[in-house]
Amino acid sequence: MTNEELKNLEVTKSVDARGTACPGPLLEAKKALGTIEEGEIMEILSADEGTKVDIPKWCTKQGHDYLGTVEENGYYKIYMRKNEI
Amino acid sequence: MQEELLQQINELQEQVGKLKKKVSKIENARKDQLSMAVVSGDMDKVMAAMIMGIAAAAMDTKVKMFFSFWALSALRDKNKNPKGKDFISKMFGIMLPKGKNQLKLSNMNMVGIGPMMIKYLMKKHNVLSLDEMFKTAGELGIEIIVCEMSMGLMGFKKEEFIDYPHLSYAGAATFVTDAGESAAQLFI
């Protein structure tokens, strides 16, 4: 997905994990995942650069769709879609 | 002709049965589980173990941490003073760090200045403190297993360990069994 497409996604849940370092953002994403339904999209805001590598790994392992990452000023917006596990 | 076919089907069924058994064996042999033997009582190593454990648990991997030897210092509660220790146990108790916040660094300890600096930097970089790490680990269901043998050897008592929700006591065979079933094993 291109940056434009990612920005236009309808996000159900936004997780602001910019106040935590590794593995904080992953933890917050995991917690928030329980609050959304299958097929819904979640964005994770993280200032930790490792997270943009970690989240795709997590998605692959758990069978969710990693959609892409948008780099903002000093942080990342990471998009994923929840799938049935 | 028909008999031949039936025989072939029977043979195939037998083979499928054998394969099923093998597959279930392989599946059981490698669980989505991380086993760690935490032996070091250095602050940095305990921290690394906790961070990896938390990351794995956040990814729904089952985590079992086997604490042994020097690492047991990290599980002590500084507010608990067990009674009935003999002289050597008491000496060990005094000489070893009393809890995770008193651990030393493996490098750059500099009589305690190093850990202070690291704690300051961790706070500045929003890294969880060791206290928070253990709290999070408990919430995620990470199991901590205390090595009975080294606990006895070093004169620690069960009453002086932290109140952790998934704390149990076992021997080396438990670690070996858990590690054998796990997809990943670490020795720290």
Interface residues (C-beta under 8 A of the other chain):
Chain A: G19 T20 A21 C22 P23 G24 L26 L27 A29 K30 D54 K57 W58 K61 Q62
Chain B: I51 I54 A55 A58 M59 D60 H125 N126 V127 L128 T136 L140
